[in-house]
Structure formats: C-alpha cells, structure tokens
Amino acid sequence: MFYSYLYVYCQGTYLTSTAHSYANDFNLHEGTVIGKFNGEFWGMFASHQLVGNLITLALLRDEKGGSTSGTTLLFIVFLCSMTLGTILMCFLSKRNGKEEQMQDSRVTFSSSVVSLLKAMLNLLLDIRILLIIPLIAYSGLQQAFVWAEYTKQIVKPSLGERGVGGAMAVYGVFDAICSLAAGRLTFGLSSITIIVSAGALIQIIVLLWLLLGYSVAGGVLGTVYPLLIGALWGIGDGVLNTQLSALLGILFKHDLEGAFAQLKLWQSASIAVVFFISSSISLQTMVIILFTALCVSLAGFLFLMLQFERAFSYRAS
C-alpha cells in the first residue's frame, strides 16, 4: 500500500510538472499537454492488464491453475519489466533548470514529509478538493470492484477460473484505448466535464444492468455478457484515471504535491474498504453502494465545474 501511495504521488507530480514545463517551453496550451501526457501514461499503464492476463490465460491449463514452469515464467516477465522500468527511471530529469544545493539526506527526507503533510492538511480547507474527493474515492471503489467482485461474482460463474485472464485482458485493452483517446480529447475543464460525464454514464448503465436485469446466462451470451461488462468498465476506468490526473494538474498546478497526495490517500482508503467488506456483503449490495457513490460524486463534480463556468462567464462579461 505504501509503495503504491508513493508511486502515484511521485508519478502524478512529476508527470504534471513535466507537462507544465513542456507547454511553457514550446508555447503550447497547458490543458492539452497535460491531457496528452496523462493519456499516454495511463494508456501504457493499463496495457499491463492486457499483457499480463494474456500470459496468465495461456498458462492456465485447468481449473486448478498453471504449472510450476508457468509461474516461473510469470516471475521472469515481472522481474524483467521491473528492471526495464528502473533503468528508464534513471533517465528522468528535472525540466525547470534550477540547480539545487546538496543537503543531508535525513534532513531532506524529514522536511519533505513535513511539507507534504502540511500541503495535504492545507488543501482540505479548499472547497475545490472537497468537491473532488468523492469522485476520487469512487475511482478507488470502482477499481476494487473489478478485482474483488467482477472476477469472482460475474466472470467465474460464467467463464470459470480460466476465463478470468481473458476477461481481464478485455478490460485492460479497453482501459488502455480509452485512456489514450480521452487524453487526446482533453484540452481544458470543459472537455474534462464532458468526458467524465460520459464515462460516469457508461458505468451507471452497467450498474443498473447488474442491479435490475443481469443474470448468469448460458451459451454465447454467457461468454459475451461478462466480456461486455469488462469492456464498458474499462472505458470508465480509463476516463477516471486520465481526467482526475488532468483535473488536479489544472486546478492545483501550484500545489501538485498536496493534490496528488490527496488523490492516492482517498483512492487507497476506498480500495481498502471494498476488500474489507466484500466478503460479507452480496453483489447487489456492492452495486448499490457503487451506484450511490457515483451519483453523489458526479453531482459534486458537476457543481464544481458549474461554478467555474459561472466565474469564467462573469469575468468575460
């Protein structure tokens, strides 16, 4: 959990700072550059769902799982990907051109922690982040739903254990494609509003389907329905990943550390909640929780965007 928190905090801060710097260097629109950078990053990030689950699907030979050699192959692939990522990180550099003096590592670390905590607490006094937090929390809920409920309650009854890899690969490919597309279409707050609303609508349709009309089917439909749900859910996840990062990068460009710390804090908390309660509640109850959370978070987000639109119209007049 701590590694995941630190990773997304650093990734979001660095990626957005780089986008701001790149836009300034080449005199480009900041919103467009932030959208493209986030779309490309999250598209590549989501592709691991495709590659990893296709490997898993190929290795699973029966309902009991794959062989020892297959597990070893997965470990080798994982190790190679981590090694490659670590090597590529060595080529990352600051773009602001400012030279910093060398400081004692212990002092630097402690001061950074204190600074981050202050930024997080100060940001909670900002009404903008308070209206975005419900959507951030929902993004964590819907990710945990895929891992904890979708595979167990929807895929396995229809496709069996061996079908989980294929279903998650479909989820991953639509997540990656949607991330790339949403990033390309992002140019500012108005586009973020439209894209988030469209992604939320898709997930609302899926939730209503699960709540009111979904049942395990046989034959071709028994294969198509879980894959279709995975594809639609992947589209929604791609939208939330790219647009939340772009939204925070645009609204809080002078406090990126605090904003992205809030992002991972509330995402991690909501993911933990789902895993703690998933074993004690039914699929229907989980869907109702998700549906309620999505409606509340979408209402807060749209209210915030409406306030920005009114403020912009007032200044223009």
RAQUIHU-V352460 format. One record per helix or strand of 3 or more residues. SS is the DSSP state (~ for helix, > for strand). FROM is the first residue (numbers start at 1). TO is the last residue. If there is no record, write none. Layout:
ss={SS | SS}
from={FROM | FROM}
to={TO | TO}
This chain:
ss={~ | ~ | ~ | ~ | ~ | ~ | ~ | ~ | ~ | ~}
from={2 | 30 | 68 | 105 | 127 | 163 | 189 | 219 | 256 | 283}
to={25 | 59 | 89 | 123 | 159 | 185 | 212 | 251 | 277 | 316}
